[in-house]
Amino acid sequence: MSPSDDPILGATPSTQVPRYAGKGTFARIADIHEVGDYEIAVLGVPFDGGTSYRPGARFGPMGVRQAARTLRPGYHVELGVAPLDEVQIVDAGDVAVTPYDITEACAQIESHVREIIGDRQRKVVSIGGDHTIALPNLRALHAIHGPVALVHFDAHLDTWDTYFGAPITHGTIFRRAFEEGLLVEDHSIHIGIRGPIYDRMDLTEDTQMGFRIIRAGDLDVMGIETAVDIVRSRVADLPVYLSVDIDVLDPAFAPGTGTPEAGGLTSRELLRMLRQLTGINIVGADVVEVAPAYDHAEITCVAAATVVFDLLSLIVANR
């Protein structure tokens, strides 16, 4: 039987082909062209034209896919699901995106995501790329779901106004999303924020835009379970966009990123939080800011690949 003959097949079996060989899709799952239809797509978005410090996240999709060869995607122990057996998940390849024009790049990404979602309201988990890609993703989702709640794991707020006069960069997208009415006001939350900011007014304006903040240090006091309860209360039963900037992790766990900040979450803390977010209505997600050129021994890429698999499993568990 060929992969296209069965709606839930298409992955390369690791018992027949070693994980370091075979197809180059995420975790060697089915390519989008191998199946007739699908429910969830993994989409590479190799764009880093909105980066303000170290470039290189354009190579993130390639690096995360390579690291995903180490995954065993058959069964997620903590979530109790076999995502590839329960729904058809595909790798949709990469968006053909210009590296030279942020506005045009956002239009290309939005158009591509809309096409993948289609009229069946499929789910898309994007691999960036820098955090700029979240804005066109949100625009595409808004056309289907209307305003969404944002669950944002990051070291930085990403609600600044401009960088060097540019209104759309990886640090301004959630201000633009708020201004465009893409977010449900007072139902979004940042988790893992830390480090210095430009001015105290940054926090004031973030609050005025309806965000709540759980700083990285807050987790030391309240614990993961309390933080999860806050997130659940915040998003309620709204459609949710879940965005993971890999720099939410401490540089010890994710050195390969564009704007590292000391004092971040451990990989275990992030995964523990994600795995407890069962029951929320995730309509889209991303994992961004993986810059393999600054990575060592695929530490960051392995963490990001695991987060992507957890998001896929979480979406399946929450069906």
C-alpha positions, 0 to 999 in steps of 0.5 A: 500500500502506498502512503497516498492509499491510506488517509493516516499514513505517509510517515517513514517507519523508523523500524524500517528506515533509520531516523537519520535517513529517509525523507526530510519532512518534519519527523518524516511525516507525510508530505502534503502532496502524498495524501488527499486531505489533512487536518493539521499542517506543519508549515515552514516560514523561512523569513527573518527580515524583521530581526533586530539583532542576530539574523539567521532564523530563516534557516529555522525550518530546515534546522528544526526539521533535521532535529525532528528526525530524533522524534518518535511521533507515534505516541505522546506519553504525557498527553495520551494521544497517537497524533499520527494515527488519530488525524492526518498531519502533513508537512506543507513545505515552506512558504516561498517568501521574499527576503527583501520586503517585510510588507510583501513577505507578510502578504505572501505568508498570509495568502499561503496560510489561508490556502492551507487552512482552506474552507475546512478550517484546518490547523497550521503549526508554523516553524519560523522564521522570526516572530514577524510571521505571527502577524500574517498568521493572525491575519489569516486566522482572523478571516476564518475565526475572527479575533482570537486569544493569544498565548505568547511564550517569549522573553520579550513583549513584542508590543513595541511601536516601531524599530528605526521607523519600521512598523512591522518587525519581530518586536512589534507584531502584537501591537499591530495585531491589537490595533488591527482587531485581530486579538480579543481584548483582555484575553491574551497573555505573555509568559516568560517575559524577562530582562530589561525594557526600554522604558516603564511605559512599555509595561503600561502600554502593554497593559492598556492593550489588554495583555497580562504578563507572567514573568519568568521569575513569577513562575518561581513563586507561583509554580507551573500549575498556578500559571496554567490556571491563569492561562486557562482563565484568561483564554476561556473557551475562545479560539487561541493562537499559541505562539512560542518564541524559542528565546522563552527558554534560557540560553542554556537550553536554547543558545541558537536564537536571535535575541537571547536573554538570561534567566529563562525557562528550562525546557522541562518547564516549557513542556510541562506548561504546554502539556497541561493546556489541554481543553483550550481551543487552539486554532493555530500556533507557531515556534519561531526565532530558531537560528541554527547558526548560533546553535550547538549540537542541535540543542535549540533545534531539538527543543523546538522540534519537541515543542512542535510535536507537543503542539501537534499532539495538544491540538489532537488531544483537544479535538 
